[in-house]
Amino acid sequence: MPDRIAHLYQRHAAAFDAARRGSFPERTWLERFERMLPRGASVLDLGCGGGEPVARFLIDHGHHLTGIDTSTTLISLARTRFPRHQWIEADMMRFGAETAAYDGILAWCSLFHLEPQWQEKLIRRMSVWLRKGGVALFNTGPANGVAIGEFEGEELYHASLAPAEYRAIFAECGLSVINNVIEDASCGGFTVWLVGKV
């Protein structure tokens, strides 16, 4: 199932983009994240889609975006909408930044499509990519397990570790929890993590 995610989003890119442009449940969390960024911050958006509404919100606040997505169609939309920013068609697990280069990292509605062991690896890589004092925002499931959702009539894989497991990973790689809400009712029921590099 996880290996089908990229193809699913490419097949249904137009429908996904339209749905995202019409919905912004994470706005309050993005506002918290943005307030913690320096002026003109460098932000990495893992699973950026077509850049709406998340990248637009940050660009409108004066930040510099690097977006990563596997979908050719969605990356093309982001490039067309925001040509002064960097958009890379790639698997976020193969993205090659090796040094601390970002003030902020997002993995909104993307991290939880990875199998748990790959989520741990990506979080550890994110801790390397973040500058000291940088912040990361992402969402997970509420408990350890796999959940199969649906998009455009196709099964959509999601997985999660337990909250205590995420906290243990953060502690090992120098990330501290700034805020965490399990199944935030004000944000579509997402379990949200805002963490910082100490």
Contacts in CASP RR format, 6 or more apart in sequence:
PFRMAT RR
TARGET T0000
AUTHOR 0000-0000-0000
METHOD contacts of the structure
MODEL  1
MPDRIAHLYQRHAAAFDAARRGSFPERTWLERFERMLPRGASVLDLGCGG
GEPVARFLIDHGHHLTGIDTSTTLISLARTRFPRHQWIEADMMRFGAETA
AYDGILAWCSLFHLEPQWQEKLIRRMSVWLRKGGVALFNTGPANGVAIGE
FEGEELYHASLAPAEYRAIFAECGLSVINNVIEDASCGGFTVWLVGKV
1 148 0 8 1.000
1 155 0 8 1.000
1 157 0 8 1.000
2 113 0 8 1.000
2 114 0 8 1.000
2 115 0 8 1.000
2 118 0 8 1.000
2 157 0 8 1.000
2 159 0 8 1.000
4 157 0 8 1.000
5 70 0 8 1.000
5 113 0 8 1.000
5 156 0 8 1.000
5 157 0 8 1.000
6 70 0 8 1.000
6 71 0 8 1.000
6 91 0 8 1.000
8 151 0 8 1.000
8 152 0 8 1.000
8 154 0 8 1.000
8 156 0 8 1.000
9 16 0 8 1.000
9 49 0 8 1.000
9 69 0 8 1.000
9 70 0 8 1.000
9 71 0 8 1.000
9 74 0 8 1.000
10 70 0 8 1.000
10 71 0 8 1.000
10 72 0 8 1.000
10 73 0 8 1.000
10 74 0 8 1.000
11 152 0 8 1.000
12 151 0 8 1.000
12 152 0 8 1.000
12 154 0 8 1.000
13 71 0 8 1.000
13 73 0 8 1.000
13 74 0 8 1.000
13 77 0 8 1.000
14 73 0 8 1.000
15 151 0 8 1.000
15 152 0 8 1.000
16 49 0 8 1.000
16 74 0 8 1.000
16 151 0 8 1.000
17 49 0 8 1.000
17 50 0 8 1.000
17 52 0 8 1.000
17 74 0 8 1.000
17 77 0 8 1.000
20 49 0 8 1.000
20 50 0 8 1.000
20 51 0 8 1.000
20 52 0 8 1.000
20 53 0 8 1.000
21 52 0 8 1.000
21 53 0 8 1.000
22 53 0 8 1.000
23 53 0 8 1.000
24 53 0 8 1.000
24 57 0 8 1.000
25 186 0 8 1.000
25 187 0 8 1.000
25 188 0 8 1.000
25 190 0 8 1.000
26 54 0 8 1.000
26 108 0 8 1.000
26 139 0 8 1.000
26 187 0 8 1.000
26 190 0 8 1.000
26 192 0 8 1.000
27 53 0 8 1.000
27 57 0 8 1.000
28 186 0 8 1.000
28 187 0 8 1.000
29 137 0 8 1.000
29 184 0 8 1.000
29 187 0 8 1.000
29 192 0 8 1.000
29 194 0 8 1.000
30 54 0 8 1.000
30 57 0 8 1.000
30 58 0 8 1.000
30 137 0 8 1.000
32 137 0 8 1.000
32 179 0 8 1.000
32 194 0 8 1.000
33 104 0 8 1.000
33 106 0 8 1.000
33 135 0 8 1.000
33 137 0 8 1.000
33 194 0 8 1.000
34 57 0 8 1.000
34 58 0 8 1.000
34 61 0 8 1.000
34 63 0 8 1.000
36 134 0 8 1.000
36 135 0 8 1.000
36 178 0 8 1.000
37 43 0 8 1.000
37 63 0 8 1.000
37 103 0 8 1.000
37 104 0 8 1.000
37 134 0 8 1.000
37 135 0 8 1.000
38 103 0 8 1.000
39 62 0 8 1.000
40 62 0 8 1.000
40 63 0 8 1.000
40 64 0 8 1.000
41 63 0 8 1.000
41 64 0 8 1.000
41 103 0 8 1.000
41 104 0 8 1.000
42 63 0 8 1.000
42 64 0 8 1.000
42 66 0 8 1.000
42 101 0 8 1.000
42 102 0 8 1.000
42 103 0 8 1.000
42 104 0 8 1.000
43 58 0 8 1.000
43 63 0 8 1.000
43 64 0 8 1.000
43 65 0 8 1.000
43 66 0 8 1.000
43 102 0 8 1.000
43 103 0 8 1.000
43 104 0 8 1.000
43 105 0 8 1.000
43 106 0 8 1.000
44 66 0 8 1.000
44 67 0 8 1.000
44 68 0 8 1.000
44 97 0 8 1.000
44 101 0 8 1.000
44 102 0 8 1.000
44 104 0 8 1.000
44 105 0 8 1.000
44 106 0 8 1.000
44 129 0 8 1.000
45 51 0 8 1.000
45 54 0 8 1.000
45 55 0 8 1.000
45 58 0 8 1.000
45 65 0 8 1.000
45 66 0 8 1.000
45 67 0 8 1.000
45 68 0 8 1.000
45 105 0 8 1.000
45 106 0 8 1.000
45 108 0 8 1.000
46 67 0 8 1.000
46 68 0 8 1.000
46 92 0 8 1.000
46 95 0 8 1.000
46 105 0 8 1.000
46 106 0 8 1.000
46 107 0 8 1.000
46 110 0 8 1.000
46 111 0 8 1.000
46 122 0 8 1.000
46 126 0 8 1.000
47 67 0 8 1.000
47 68 0 8 1.000
47 69 0 8 1.000
47 70 0 8 1.000
47 92 0 8 1.000
47 107 0 8 1.000
47 108 0 8 1.000
47 109 0 8 1.000
47 110 0 8 1.000
48 54 0 8 1.000
48 55 0 8 1.000
48 65 0 8 1.000
48 67 0 8 1.000
48 68 0 8 1.000
48 69 0 8 1.000
48 74 0 8 1.000
48 75 0 8 1.000
48 78 0 8 1.000
48 87 0 8 1.000
48 106 0 8 1.000
49 69 0 8 1.000
49 71 0 8 1.000
49 74 0 8 1.000
49 75 0 8 1.000
49 77 0 8 1.000
49 78 0 8 1.000
50 69 0 8 1.000
50 74 0 8 1.000
50 75 0 8 1.000
50 77 0 8 1.000
50 78 0 8 1.000
50 81 0 8 1.000
51 67 0 8 1.000
51 74 0 8 1.000
51 77 0 8 1.000
51 78 0 8 1.000
51 81 0 8 1.000
51 82 0 8 1.000
52 77 0 8 1.000
52 81 0 8 1.000
54 106 0 8 1.000
54 108 0 8 1.000
55 65 0 8 1.000
55 67 0 8 1.000
55 78 0 8 1.000
55 82 0 8 1.000
55 85 0 8 1.000
56 81 0 8 1.000
56 82 0 8 1.000
58 65 0 8 1.000
59 65 0 8 1.000
59 82 0 8 1.000
59 85 0 8 1.000
64 85 0 8 1.000
65 82 0 8 1.000
65 85 0 8 1.000
65 86 0 8 1.000
66 85 0 8 1.000
66 86 0 8 1.000
66 87 0 8 1.000
66 88 0 8 1.000
66 102 0 8 1.000
67 75 0 8 1.000
67 78 0 8 1.000
67 85 0 8 1.000
67 86 0 8 1.000
67 87 0 8 1.000
67 88 0 8 1.000
68 88 0 8 1.000
68 90 0 8 1.000
68 92 0 8 1.000
68 95 0 8 1.000
69 75 0 8 1.000
69 78 0 8 1.000
69 87 0 8 1.000
69 88 0 8 1.000
69 89 0 8 1.000
69 90 0 8 1.000
70 89 0 8 1.000
70 90 0 8 1.000
70 91 0 8 1.000
70 92 0 8 1.000
71 89 0 8 1.000
72 89 0 8 1.000
75 87 0 8 1.000
75 88 0 8 1.000
75 89 0 8 1.000
78 85 0 8 1.000
78 87 0 8 1.000
79 87 0 8 1.000
88 95 0 8 1.000
92 107 0 8 1.000
92 110 0 8 1.000
92 122 0 8 1.000
93 114 0 8 1.000
93 118 0 8 1.000
93 121 0 8 1.000
93 122 0 8 1.000
97 129 0 8 1.000
98 128 0 8 1.000
99 128 0 8 1.000
99 129 0 8 1.000
100 128 0 8 1.000
100 129 0 8 1.000
100 130 0 8 1.000
100 131 0 8 1.000
100 132 0 8 1.000
101 129 0 8 1.000
101 131 0 8 1.000
102 129 0 8 1.000
102 130 0 8 1.000
102 131 0 8 1.000
102 134 0 8 1.000
103 130 0 8 1.000
103 131 0 8 1.000
103 133 0 8 1.000
103 134 0 8 1.000
103 135 0 8 1.000
104 130 0 8 1.000
104 134 0 8 1.000
104 135 0 8 1.000
104 136 0 8 1.000
104 137 0 8 1.000
105 126 0 8 1.000
105 129 0 8 1.000
105 130 0 8 1.000
105 135 0 8 1.000
105 136 0 8 1.000
105 137 0 8 1.000
106 136 0 8 1.000
106 137 0 8 1.000
106 138 0 8 1.000
107 122 0 8 1.000
107 126 0 8 1.000
107 136 0 8 1.000
107 137 0 8 1.000
107 138 0 8 1.000
108 137 0 8 1.000
108 138 0 8 1.000
108 139 0 8 1.000
109 139 0 8 1.000
110 138 0 8 1.000
111 119 0 8 1.000
111 122 0 8 1.000
111 123 0 8 1.000
111 138 0 8 1.000
111 139 0 8 1.000
111 140 0 8 1.000
112 119 0 8 1.000
112 139 0 8 1.000
112 140 0 8 1.000
112 141 0 8 1.000
112 158 0 8 1.000
112 159 0 8 1.000
112 160 0 8 1.000
113 156 0 8 1.000
113 157 0 8 1.000
113 158 0 8 1.000
113 159 0 8 1.000
114 122 0 8 1.000
114 159 0 8 1.000
115 159 0 8 1.000
116 144 0 8 1.000
116 145 0 8 1.000
116 159 0 8 1.000
116 160 0 8 1.000
116 161 0 8 1.000
119 140 0 8 1.000
119 159 0 8 1.000
119 160 0 8 1.000
119 161 0 8 1.000
120 161 0 8 1.000
120 169 0 8 1.000
123 166 0 8 1.000
123 169 0 8 1.000
123 170 0 8 1.000
123 173 0 8 1.000
123 175 0 8 1.000
124 169 0 8 1.000
124 172 0 8 1.000
124 173 0 8 1.000
126 136 0 8 1.000
127 173 0 8 1.000
127 174 0 8 1.000
127 175 0 8 1.000
127 197 0 8 1.000
130 136 0 8 1.000
130 175 0 8 1.000
130 196 0 8 1.000
130 197 0 8 1.000
131 197 0 8 1.000
132 197 0 8 1.000
132 198 0 8 1.000
133 196 0 8 1.000
133 197 0 8 1.000
133 198 0 8 1.000
134 196 0 8 1.000
134 197 0 8 1.000
135 178 0 8 1.000
135 194 0 8 1.000
135 195 0 8 1.000
135 196 0 8 1.000
135 197 0 8 1.000
136 175 0 8 1.000
136 193 0 8 1.000
136 194 0 8 1.000
136 195 0 8 1.000
136 196 0 8 1.000
136 197 0 8 1.000
137 192 0 8 1.000
137 193 0 8 1.000
137 194 0 8 1.000
138 192 0 8 1.000
138 193 0 8 1.000
139 190 0 8 1.000
139 191 0 8 1.000
139 192 0 8 1.000
139 193 0 8 1.000
140 160 0 8 1.000
140 161 0 8 1.000
140 166 0 8 1.000
140 191 0 8 1.000
140 193 0 8 1.000
141 147 0 8 1.000
141 158 0 8 1.000
141 160 0 8 1.000
141 190 0 8 1.000
141 191 0 8 1.000
142 160 0 8 1.000
142 163 0 8 1.000
142 182 0 8 1.000
142 183 0 8 1.000
142 191 0 8 1.000
143 160 0 8 1.000
143 162 0 8 1.000
143 163 0 8 1.000
144 160 0 8 1.000
144 161 0 8 1.000
144 162 0 8 1.000
144 165 0 8 1.000
145 159 0 8 1.000
145 160 0 8 1.000
146 157 0 8 1.000
146 158 0 8 1.000
146 159 0 8 1.000
146 160 0 8 1.000
147 158 0 8 1.000
147 159 0 8 1.000
147 160 0 8 1.000
148 155 0 8 1.000
148 156 0 8 1.000
148 157 0 8 1.000
148 158 0 8 1.000
149 155 0 8 1.000
149 156 0 8 1.000
149 157 0 8 1.000
149 158 0 8 1.000
150 156 0 8 1.000
160 191 0 8 1.000
161 169 0 8 1.000
163 180 0 8 1.000
163 182 0 8 1.000
163 191 0 8 1.000
166 193 0 8 1.000
167 177 0 8 1.000
169 175 0 8 1.000
170 176 0 8 1.000
170 177 0 8 1.000
170 195 0 8 1.000
174 197 0 8 1.000
174 198 0 8 1.000
175 195 0 8 1.000
175 196 0 8 1.000
175 197 0 8 1.000
175 198 0 8 1.000
176 195 0 8 1.000
176 196 0 8 1.000
176 197 0 8 1.000
176 198 0 8 1.000
177 193 0 8 1.000
177 194 0 8 1.000
177 195 0 8 1.000
178 194 0 8 1.000
178 195 0 8 1.000
178 196 0 8 1.000
179 192 0 8 1.000
179 193 0 8 1.000
179 194 0 8 1.000
180 191 0 8 1.000
180 192 0 8 1.000
180 193 0 8 1.000
180 194 0 8 1.000
181 187 0 8 1.000
181 191 0 8 1.000
181 192 0 8 1.000
182 191 0 8 1.000
183 189 0 8 1.000
183 190 0 8 1.000
183 191 0 8 1.000
184 190 0 8 1.000
184 191 0 8 1.000
184 192 0 8 1.000
END
